[in-house]
Each structure stands twice: as C-alpha cells, then as structure tokens.
Amino acid sequence: MSCPHVSGVAALLKSVHRDWSPAMIKSALMTTAYSYDRDGKALVDERNFNVSNAFDMGAGHVDPEKAVDPGLVYDLTVDDYLAFLCGSNYSSEGIKVIAKRQVNCSGTQTRHLWDLNYPAISVLFDASATSKIEAVVVRREVTYVSDGASTYTVKITNPNGAIVTVDKGKMVFTKKGQKQSYTVRILPGKVEVPRGRHASEFGHLTWTDGKHRVSSPVVVTWNFILISVLGGKRRLANLCNGSVISSSCLPPT
C-alpha cells in the first residue's frame, strides 16, 4: 500500500507547490521522512524485528506535514538524468529510446554516477583490493525553499567502517530559490568480506537550521569483486564497482 499512499502525498505537495519539479517533491518526501517512532525507538523490520536500514525502508516513513516545508530540496533536470545514463555506459541508441532524441555522451555530460543530485548517497568499494582504497568525493546541490533567511549546519552519523566529511560546516541562505553546493568525502576502512559477498553499513548526513531537518541516508558497501580473465586481461566481473547502487546491484548474501 505504500505506492498509493506516497502518490497521494506527492499530489498534495504539488497542489501546494505548483512550481516544484518531480525531483523536488521526491526530495521533500525523502529528506523529511522519519526512521524512529514516537518513543524514540528505531523502526524495525516486520519480517525479523531487526532494526530497519536503508535497504529495508529507503529514507524512512513519509511525514506529509514536514514534507510541505522541507527547508531544502535536491532538484534534478532532464539533462541530469541523461548524464546519469551516459555515466552508466548506456549506448547512444539506448538513451535515444528513453529520451526520444539523440544525446551526445562525450565531454561534460559524462560524470561519476554518484554525483547525480539525489537526496541519498550510496557508494561501493572493492573489498578485494590489496592496496589502500581511495576516498570517493560526492557532489550535491541544494535549493532553499523557505521564506526569509536561515543558516544550516551539518551533522554526520558515520557508517561503521567509514569516515564521512563535508567541505563546509554551514550554509547561509538569504532568499527563497537560492542554491548552494557542497562536497562529501567518504573514506572507507578495510573491511573483511568473503569472496563473492558484500557488506553494507548505514549512516546519515543531516542539514538543520533548528526548525528543519534535511536528512539523507548514506550507504557504504564493500564488495569482494570477482575477477575474470577476458582476452588475456583481468577485468572486473562486477560492473557495479564505484557506482550509485541499490540492493539489486549486489550479489546474493
């Protein structure tokens, strides 16, 4: 029943904010969602009563009242989605089927998948690497959608085994519609993962001005990537390495 409920809330948000894009509506729903009950206890998975994580419930349970006034939103344009498809190594013909027009993936349109301006951050690291694993830098842009001026400060809950830092501790907004960017650096530690398996840890990145809480899930996954030999050269068998991921991109546990 989650689909009709969320669809209804999205329609309500559109009736209040007629100039909002679909991405802004989705952002408002995600960043204001809650993952704790009214007693302050973490929501649990009804299948096994373990504490739910982002793979179980996404960003959390929708809160329509807070979603109407989220404070900040992450917006996306058609070109952002096309750049994501280019970065996903879709062919020009494949993208044309989706976009209904020719798209050139050369030059500035090609970028890291994790830079899609989405209200969640998910990265994957190679747990089989013998050398030091390099940090990943993720870029995000927020749009201020409240009236008046406001100052937002950041709070980070690190996933176990990783350190997340932001290049700025606060953002000051003076008018509605103002945009600001920030970068997130995710430094993974060495995690022991069996061959062909993966391990995921979960955290949060939250911007708050005292009234609004704009929270994004942060998911870090270590995958023991299997190596195959193709044409005499070693190639990664798991093409999800280093990308924005979902649970469907991972090997079975």
N, C-alpha and C positions, 0 to 999 in steps of 0.2 A: 504493500500500500504506500510505500514511500514515494513512488513516482507521481501519483495524483496529488498527494499532499504537497510535495515540493513544487509541482506545476502550478497548483493553486496559489501558493505563496509568491511564486515568481510573477504571476498575473497581477496579484495585489501590488507588488513592488512597482511593476510597470505602470499601474494606474496612478501611483503617487509620483513616480519619477519618469515621466514620458520621454525624457531626453536620454535616459540611460540605455547603454548597449546591452545585449545579452551577456557579455562578459562582465560588465559592471554588476548586473543583477546576480550572476553566479558568484562573483566575488563577495558581495554583501551577504549572501546566504552562507558561504563557507567561513568567512573570517569572523562572523558573529555567532557561529554555532557553538554549542556547549558540549563538553565531554565529562562533566561532573553533575551529579544530581543535586537536589535542593539541600541535602545534608552534607554536601561537600565530598561525597564519595565518588570515585571514578566509575563511569558506566562499565558494565560487564557484558560479555558475550553470552547471549542466552543459551548457546549450544553447550558451553562448558563452564560458564560462570567465571572465566578468567577475565582480567582487566582488558577492555577493548583497546585496540590500537587503530592506526590509520587504515590498515588493510581490512579491518572489520567494519568500521563505521565512517570511513572517509574523514572529513573535517569535524564531524560530530553531529549532534541533533540540531535541526533548524530552530532558530528563535526569531519568529516573524517580527516581533516588536523591535528588537535590536537591529534586525536587517534593514528596517526602514531608515535608520540613521546610523550607518556603519562608521562614519567618520572618514575613512579612507577606502578606496577601492583600487583593484588591479584591472586595468582595461586592456582590451586586445582589439586589433583591427584585422581585416581580411588579409592584409599583407603579412601580419604576424603569423597567422596560420599557414600561409603559403611558404613563408620562410621556414617554418617548422617542418613542413612536408619536404622541402628541399634538403634540410638538415637531416631528415630521416632517410635520405637517399632514394626517395621516390623518383621514378623516371619522369621526364617531361610529359610523356604521353599519359602516364598515370595521374599526374597532377592536373592535366587538361581535362580528364574525365570528371574530376571533382570540381575544379574551378570553372569549367565551361569556357576557358580561354587559355591561350598559350602563356606559359610562365617561364622566364629565364632564371635558372638557379645559379648562374655564375655571379661572381663578385659579392656585393654586400648582402645579398639575400641568404647566403649560406652562413650558418652560425651554429653555435652549440645548442643542442636540444634543450638543455636545462635553462637556457636563457629565455624560453617562452614565458611571457609575463603572466604566469599563472599564480593563483593565491595559495600555492603549496610548493614545496621544494623536495625533490626526490632525486638522489644520485646513486650511482652504483660504482663500486671499486672492485678491482681484481684481487681477490684474496690469495691467488696463487703466485702473485708477483714476489720475486726474491729480493728485489731492490726496494728502496724506500718509495712509498706511494705518495705521489704529489697531491697537493691540495687542489680542490676544484673551486673556482670563483664563479658565483652565480649573480646575475644582474636582475634587478627588479625596479619598476617604476610605479609609484602610487599617485592617485589623483585625490585631492581634498574635496569632499562633497558636503561639508558642513558650512554653516554661516559663521561670520566673524573670524577672528584669529585663534590659533591654537598651536601648542607645542607638544610634539610627540616624542617620547623616549622609548628606547628599545629594551626588551627583556628576552633573554635567551635561556631555554632549557635544552641543554646539550643531549643528543642521543648518546647512550652508553658506547664508549669506544671511539668517540669523535669529538672534536672541538669546533664549535661554530662561532665565528666572529663577524661583526658588521663594521664597515668602514666609517660609520658615523653613529654617535650615540643618541643624537636627537635630530628632529626635523621641525622647522618652524614654518607654519603656513599663515598667510595673511588674508587670503581671499579664496572663495569657492572656485573650483576649477584649476587651482594651482597644482602643478606636477613637480615631483621630486624623485630622484633616483638614488638607489643605494646598492652596494655590492655585499654579498655574503661569501665568506671564505670558509670552506669545510675541509678540515684537516683530519683524515682518518688515522686511527691507530692500527696496529697489526692485530688481526682477529683470526683465530684458528677456525677454519671451515673445512669439513671433509670434502674430498674430491667430488665434483658434480653437485654440490649442495650450496646453500646460501644461508646467510644470517642477516636479519634486519633489525635495526634499532630506531627508536622514535623519539623525537623532541618537538619543540615549538619555538617559533620566533614571533614575538608579540610587540606591536607598537601601541602605546597607550598615552592619552592625554589626561587621564584621570576620570574621564567620563566614558570614552570609547575604548574598547579592546579589540584590536585588529590582529587576529591570531592566524598564523599559517603553520600547518604541520610540516615538520622536517623529517624526512625518511632517508636513512643511510643504509645501504645494503652492500654486504661483502659477498661476492660470488666467486666460487672456485671454478674458474673458466677452463673448460676442457680444450685441449689443443688437438687439432687435426693436421694432417700433412696433405697439402694440395699442391701439385705441380712442383714437388721437391722443396717447397717453402712451408714454414709453420705459420698457420693462420688461426685466428681466434674463431672457435666454433660458436661462441655465444655473441651474436651481433648486438646484444643489448648493452655491452660494456660502455660505461661512461655516459649513458643516456638518461633522460627522464623516463622513469619506469613505472610499471604497475605490476601487481602480483602475477598477471598473466604472462609477463615477460621473463619470469623466473622459472628455474627447473623445479620439479615437484619435490616436496620435503619428505 
